Amino acid sequence: MLKKFRIALLLGWILGLSACAGQPTLAPIVTQTPLPEIASPTPTQSPIIVTPTGAPSSAVTPTENVAPTLETSGAGLPDISAANYLDDRSTPAAVMLSFFNAINKHEYLRAYSYYTNFTDLGTLDQFTAGYETTQSVAVVIGEISGEGAAGSLYYTVPMVLNVTNTANAAQKYAACYVVRLPQPGNYGEPPITPMHIERGTAKSIAAGTADADALASACPEPDYPTGPGAAPAQLESLTDLSSQNYIDNRSDPVAVLSSLFNAVNRKEYVRAYSYWQTPPKDYAAFAAGYANTETVKLQFGTATPDAGAGQIYYALPVAMKATLTDGKSQTFVACYTLHLAQPGIQGTLPFAPLGIKSATVKQVDNSTDVTPLLATACQ
């Protein structure tokens, strides 16, 4: 019988050993909106394969929010190679893809931070040492099931891990993770715990094992929670900021601002506050500032990076269209400054993700064409 291992530190060991300015006064109504349910299973859905491709990430271009869409096809899932940067906690699949993207980029503090309980991981140094002979990991994601309990959502994620070590030897594992999301709407004050990996196991399997067979046995009951149905891996739509969608993505400046105002639209103000590295005011004042805002829509200009001495700063022009609870509208043009300390040089917990440092916001007439203003908003 194949022995199971704790996925976090111990998978790393078996992989290694084998190779010997202020926020605008917008604001919403305080009601809790449920997170989107996992869809019914697709009868003929194949496992989703995500392989490091080395393709560069797409450029940030102006966009507006549109109708809700969930990305479920293999082509819609992101590149997790070292050439890309993915830090997304919007869905269970996004969390797992982000974790292995961090492993592929050798950003071990970031990978470690996708857990909240480090008991089974050992110290950060032990966790890091466990991956020292891992060159890259490509993954296959099976259908994900979920259930709710005590204010949290739990998801069971079966995976196949195709590992290449530093000796260019291939290894294959059947793995299962439990991903947890404490309901963001239940938080009344900071701090907030985002979606994270609760626990996981992995077992080494023969290289010729069919992915479908590996996935079918990866998450044995009763060790892993399963709901009434399972569904293919999904990613959020970054262009749908409505309360029916859930975005918690820090991969790039547009993703961070989209996450912030998705949280505002969902009335999850503690989550919205968490995207600020340097909050413009205390939390109570921040939340009160959105007391009369029903929804916010965004239009983005082009983010401009400024890197130096291990730090990356971005200037992102944004136009905001707010609908108030009385039906009136307000329009703003802003420049947000965001900051990320290079993940590869961060060495101690807590990991500091991409976040907002400051903003300058100007209200304009609702009839204003904001597109030309975006070109100069950050100058």
BELSUL-V919482 format. One record per backbone hydrogen bond with DSSP energy under -1.0 kcal/mol. CO is the residue of the C=O (numbers start at 1). NH is the residue of the N-H. Records with the same first field share a line. If there is no record, write none. Layout:
CO = NH + NH
This chain:
5 = 202
6 = 11
8 = 12
9 = 13
10 = 14
11 = 15
12 = 16
13 = 17
14 = 18
16 = 19
17 = 20
24 = 26
29 = 31
42 = 45
48 = 141
50 = 139
63 = 300
71 = 235
73 = 76
74 = 77
81 = 84
87 = 250
91 = 95
92 = 96
93 = 97
94 = 98
95 = 99
96 = 100
97 = 101
98 = 102
99 = 103
100 = 104
101 = 105
102 = 107
103 = 106
106 = 108
107 = 111
108 = 112
109 = 113
111 = 114
112 = 115
114 = 197
118 = 122
123 = 127
124 = 128
125 = 129
126 = 130
128 = 131
129 = 132
131 = 134
133 = 166
136 = 164
138 = 162
139 = 50
140 = 160
141 = 48
144 = 231
145 = 156
147 = 154
149 = 152
151 = 183
152 = 149
153 = 181
154 = 147
155 = 179
156 = 145
157 = 177
158 = 142
159 = 175
160 = 140
161 = 173
162 = 138
163 = 171
164 = 135 + 136
165 = 168
169 = 165
171 = 163
172 = 205
173 = 161
174 = 203
175 = 159
176 = 201
177 = 157
178 = 198 + 199
179 = 155
180 = 196
181 = 153
183 = 186
184 = 187
196 = 180
199 = 178
200 = 7
201 = 176
202 = 5
203 = 174
206 = 209
210 = 214
211 = 215
212 = 216
213 = 217
231 = 144
235 = 71
239 = 66
242 = 245
248 = 89
252 = 256
253 = 257
254 = 258
255 = 259
256 = 260
257 = 261
258 = 262
259 = 263
260 = 264
261 = 265
262 = 266
263 = 268
264 = 267
267 = 269
268 = 272
269 = 273
270 = 274
272 = 275
273 = 276
275 = 356
282 = 286
283 = 287
284 = 288
285 = 289
287 = 290
288 = 291
290 = 293
292 = 325
295 = 323
297 = 321
299 = 319
304 = 315
306 = 313
308 = 311
310 = 342
311 = 308
312 = 340
313 = 306
314 = 338
315 = 304
316 = 336
317 = 301
318 = 334
319 = 299
320 = 332
321 = 297
322 = 330
323 = 294 + 295
324 = 327
328 = 324
330 = 322
331 = 364
332 = 320
333 = 362
334 = 318
335 = 360
336 = 316
337 = 357 + 358
338 = 314
339 = 355
340 = 312
342 = 345
355 = 339
356 = 277 + 278
358 = 337
360 = 335
362 = 333
365 = 368
370 = 374
376 = 379
